[in-house]
Amino acid sequence: MADIDFECLSRAAVPDPQDFHRWATAALQGRHAELGIRVVDEDEGRRLNRRYRGRDKPTNVLSFPADLPPGVDLPLLGDLVICAPVVIREAGEQNKDVTAHWAHLTVHGVLHLLGHDHETSVEAGLMEEQERRVLAGLGFSDPYD
């Protein structure tokens, strides 16, 4: 289901692969799909964010939907890149449990791969409600409280 790749310098405060699998599976809500999750440090997070979004700073999660050629029918959803130091820093700044924040950003990224977005207030409201539902099912509180 999910291939997890750790490219960050330290694994301290980074969840185990089983956690990522559980969170991604919950976000898929019964869909069968393959995806990759790469946990990176700030340097790689910054490089990727600059290259693909034009922003010269690391961000918490980047989603790269699979771009399969026409006629290729594979369950490949795409890839997530999650920047460990940003996730850990944000959890502290926002007084959030770090594991809950990892779960939230994993679910958030998978929902992006499924086509959800938050460019408008209507889209944001719908996506946030999906996140709340999935996270509640996993035993986590509302990440937007």
C-alpha positions as CSV (number, residue, x, y, z in Angstrom):
1,M,0.0,0.0,0.0
2,A,2.5,2.6,1.0
3,D,6.3,2.5,0.6
4,I,8.0,4.6,3.3
5,D,11.4,6.1,2.8
6,F,13.3,7.9,5.5
7,E,15.8,10.4,4.2
8,C,16.0,12.7,7.3
9,L,19.1,12.9,9.4
10,S,17.4,12.0,12.6
11,R,14.6,9.5,13.2
12,A,13.9,11.0,16.6
13,A,10.2,11.9,16.9
14,V,9.5,10.4,13.5
15,P,6.7,7.7,13.6
16,D,7.3,4.1,12.6
17,P,6.3,2.9,9.1
18,Q,3.3,1.0,10.5
19,D,1.9,4.3,11.8
20,F,2.2,5.9,8.3
21,H,0.5,2.8,6.8
22,R,-2.4,3.0,9.2
23,W,-2.9,6.8,8.7
24,A,-2.7,6.5,4.9
25,T,-5.0,3.5,4.8
26,A,-7.6,5.4,6.9
27,A,-7.4,8.4,4.5
28,L,-7.9,6.1,1.5
29,Q,-11.3,5.1,3.0
30,G,-11.4,1.7,1.5
31,R,-9.8,2.5,-1.9
32,H,-7.0,0.3,-3.1
33,A,-4.0,2.4,-4.0
34,E,-0.2,2.5,-3.9
35,L,1.7,5.5,-2.7
36,G,5.1,6.5,-1.5
37,I,5.9,8.5,1.6
38,R,9.4,10.1,1.9
39,V,10.4,11.7,5.2
40,V,13.1,14.3,4.6
41,D,15.2,16.9,6.3
42,E,14.9,20.7,5.8
43,D,17.4,20.9,3.0
44,E,15.6,18.5,0.7
45,G,12.2,19.9,1.8
46,R,13.4,23.4,0.8
47,R,14.8,22.2,-2.6
48,L,11.6,20.4,-3.5
49,N,9.3,23.3,-2.4
50,R,11.4,25.8,-4.3
51,R,11.5,23.6,-7.5
52,Y,7.8,22.6,-7.5
53,R,6.0,25.5,-5.8
54,G,8.5,28.4,-6.2
55,R,8.8,28.9,-2.4
56,D,12.3,29.0,-1.0
57,K,11.6,27.4,2.4
58,P,10.8,23.9,3.6
59,T,7.1,23.1,4.1
60,N,5.4,20.4,6.1
61,V,4.0,18.2,3.3
62,L,4.2,18.1,-0.5
63,S,1.9,15.9,-2.6
64,F,2.9,14.6,-6.0
65,P,0.0,12.9,-7.7
66,A,0.9,10.1,-10.2
67,D,0.8,11.3,-13.8
68,L,0.2,8.0,-15.6
69,P,0.0,8.0,-19.4
70,P,-3.4,7.4,-21.0
71,G,-4.3,3.7,-21.1
72,V,-2.1,2.7,-18.1
73,D,-4.4,1.5,-15.4
74,L,-2.4,1.1,-12.2
75,P,-3.4,1.8,-8.6
76,L,-0.5,4.2,-8.2
77,L,-1.8,7.3,-6.4
78,G,1.5,9.3,-6.1
79,D,4.0,10.4,-3.5
80,L,4.1,12.5,-0.3
81,V,7.2,14.2,0.9
82,I,7.0,15.1,4.6
83,C,9.6,17.4,6.2
84,A,10.4,16.0,9.7
85,P,11.9,19.1,11.3
86,V,9.0,21.3,10.1
87,V,6.4,18.9,11.4
88,I,8.1,18.6,14.8
89,R,8.6,22.4,15.0
90,E,5.0,23.1,14.0
91,A,3.7,20.7,16.6
92,G,5.6,22.5,19.3
93,E,4.6,26.0,18.1
94,Q,0.9,25.0,17.9
95,N,1.0,23.1,21.2
96,K,-0.1,19.9,19.4
97,D,0.8,16.3,20.1
98,V,3.6,15.6,17.6
99,T,2.1,12.1,16.7
100,A,-1.3,13.7,16.1
101,H,0.4,16.3,13.8
102,W,2.2,13.6,11.8
103,A,-1.1,11.8,11.4
104,H,-2.9,15.0,10.3
105,L,-0.3,15.8,7.7
106,T,-0.2,12.3,6.4
107,V,-4.0,12.3,6.0
108,H,-3.9,15.8,4.6
109,G,-1.4,14.7,2.0
110,V,-3.2,11.6,1.0
111,L,-6.4,13.6,0.5
112,H,-4.5,15.9,-1.8
113,L,-3.4,12.8,-3.8
114,L,-7.1,11.8,-4.0
115,G,-7.9,15.2,-5.6
116,H,-9.0,17.2,-2.6
117,D,-7.8,20.8,-2.3
118,H,-8.1,23.9,-0.2
119,E,-7.7,26.7,-2.7
120,T,-11.1,28.2,-2.0
121,S,-12.9,28.5,1.3
122,V,-15.5,26.0,0.1
123,E,-12.8,23.5,-0.9
124,A,-11.0,24.1,2.4
125,G,-14.1,23.5,4.4
126,L,-14.8,20.2,2.6
127,M,-11.2,19.0,3.0
128,E,-11.0,19.9,6.6
129,E,-14.2,18.0,7.3
130,Q,-12.8,14.9,5.6
131,E,-9.6,15.3,7.7
132,R,-11.6,15.6,10.9
133,R,-13.6,12.5,10.1
134,V,-10.6,10.4,9.2
135,L,-8.6,11.6,12.2
136,A,-11.5,11.0,14.6
137,G,-11.7,7.4,13.3
138,L,-8.1,7.1,14.2
139,G,-8.7,8.4,17.7
140,F,-7.2,11.9,17.2
141,S,-8.9,15.1,18.1
142,D,-9.8,17.9,15.7
143,P,-6.6,19.4,14.3
144,Y,-8.2,22.7,13.7
145,D,-9.3,23.3,17.3
